[in-house]
Amino acid sequence: MSETNPIFRLHQGLLREGPGSDETTLRTLGETGVSGPVRMADMGCGPGAASLVALRALPEAQVTAVDLHAPYLQTLEQRAHAAGLADRLETRVADMGDAGFEEGSLDLILCESALYFLGIEEGLRRWRPLLAPGGRIAFSDAIWIVKERPEEAEIFWMEYPAMTNRAGVREKVARAGFRTVADYVQPKSDWDNYLGPLGARAEALRPDADETLRQVLEGAEQEVALFRRWGSAYAYGVFVVEPA
Ligand SMILES: C[S@@+](CC[C@H](N)C(=O)[O-])C[C@H]1O[C@@H](n2cnc3c(N)ncnc32)[C@H](O)[C@@H]1O
């Protein structure tokens, strides 16, 4: 997609493309128990916030960041250079479902708010052969956290029909032949880190937006407003899993 694509115009310059924080990534890395010269892939890395956290937290790690959208990877490379971390980073413009990793070559696969593109079960099955012995996968995904789902929120999330709750994700993990080692619900502030800059960017673009861009901006504004109204009904959860 070109950079004049209205979706990418909206998202240009954002440092996170999903609910998250450095603290959450650090907690997740802690839950995985990895240390030392870890070979890690950040699948669907976007502009690479998680990769940067991992490079800092794991000073011997080699990180390969994978995304379909090349400009995100350029942003990540620039940020890694500026932080003196680029020598342990490789970026790969590729489909994360088939990104060219050798079998058994990864100690950790991290995937923050991107696994829904492949589907949890499909993604885990595809990644399993890539794991070295003892290797783990950590991913985050949107989950329902109430029994009675508000109708407005349910309509919005129809764009992700496979969305389930925490127990439902654990079941999917088990069906894919994995065991959940740890899981937790991300704090609400992780949404502010994503929706705050997204809402501000939408507002800034609005005065000069043509009709196509306006529709994209409305989608973003709807996402922000929905979380304000119904943010107690859904959350992002992190799941650390390993082959059963
Ligand atoms: C919601 S964003 C999350 C980005 C990043 N992990 C973060 O939390 O900021 C999802 C990312 O997945 C990427 N993506 C979607 N499908 C993909 C695929 N099949 N292979 C690689 N990347 C993909 C998108 O380009 C986007 O950067």
Ligand as a Chemical Component Dictionary entry (heavy atoms), coordinates in Angstrom:
data_LIG
# 
_chem_comp.id                   LIG 
_chem_comp.type                 NON-POLYMER 
_chem_comp.pdbx_formal_charge   0 
_chem_comp.three_letter_code    LIG 
# 
loop_
_chem_comp_atom.comp_id 
_chem_comp_atom.atom_id 
_chem_comp_atom.alt_atom_id 
_chem_comp_atom.type_symbol 
_chem_comp_atom.charge 
_chem_comp_atom.model_Cartn_x 
_chem_comp_atom.model_Cartn_y 
_chem_comp_atom.model_Cartn_z 
_chem_comp_atom.pdbx_ordinal 
LIG C1  C1  C 0  -2.318 -3.478  15.395 1  
LIG S1  S1  S 1  -0.753 -3.372  14.646 2  
LIG C2  C2  C 0  0.339  -3.726  16.016 3  
LIG C3  C3  C 0  1.750  -3.279  15.757 4  
LIG C4  C4  C 0  2.730  -3.407  16.932 5  
LIG N1  N1  N 0  2.924  -4.776  17.343 6  
LIG C5  C5  C 0  2.309  -2.554  18.101 7  
LIG O1  O1  O 0  1.766  -3.115  19.072 8  
LIG O2  O2  O -1 2.507  -1.332  18.029 9  
LIG C6  C6  C 0  -0.643 -4.829  13.669 10 
LIG C7  C7  C 0  0.583  -4.901  12.767 11 
LIG O3  O3  O 0  0.597  -6.165  12.112 12 
LIG C8  C8  C 0  1.037  -5.975  10.780 13 
LIG N2  N2  N 0  0.552  -7.120  10.005 14 
LIG C9  C9  C 0  -0.712 -7.466  9.699  15 
LIG N3  N3  N 0  -0.755 -8.627  9.037  16 
LIG C10 C10 C 0  0.541  -9.046  8.923  17 
LIG C11 C11 C 0  1.159  -10.183 8.346  18 
LIG N4  N4  N 0  0.444  -11.136 7.774  19 
LIG N5  N5  N 0  2.494  -10.268 8.408  20 
LIG C12 C12 C 0  3.247  -9.296  9.001  21 
LIG N6  N6  N 0  2.709  -8.204  9.576  22 
LIG C13 C13 C 0  1.372  -8.074  9.531  23 
LIG C14 C14 C 0  0.469  -4.632  10.383 24 
LIG O4  O4  O 0  1.184  -4.050  9.314  25 
LIG C15 C15 C 0  0.631  -3.850  11.684 26 
LIG O5  O5  O 0  1.882  -3.215  11.754 27 
# 
loop_
_chem_comp_bond.comp_id 
_chem_comp_bond.atom_id_1 
_chem_comp_bond.atom_id_2 
_chem_comp_bond.value_order 
_chem_comp_bond.pdbx_ordinal 
LIG C1  S1  SING 1  
LIG S1  C2  SING 2  
LIG S1  C6  SING 3  
LIG C2  C3  SING 4  
LIG C3  C4  SING 5  
LIG C4  N1  SING 6  
LIG C4  C5  SING 7  
LIG C5  O1  DOUB 8  
LIG C5  O2  SING 9  
LIG C6  C7  SING 10 
LIG C7  O3  SING 11 
LIG C7  C15 SING 12 
LIG O3  C8  SING 13 
LIG C8  N2  SING 14 
LIG C8  C14 SING 15 
LIG N2  C9  SING 16 
LIG N2  C13 SING 17 
LIG C9  N3  DOUB 18 
LIG N3  C10 SING 19 
LIG C10 C11 SING 20 
LIG C10 C13 DOUB 21 
LIG C11 N4  SING 22 
LIG C11 N5  DOUB 23 
LIG N5  C12 SING 24 
LIG C12 N6  DOUB 25 
LIG N6  C13 SING 26 
LIG C14 O4  SING 27 
LIG C14 C15 SING 28 
LIG C15 O5  SING 29 
# 
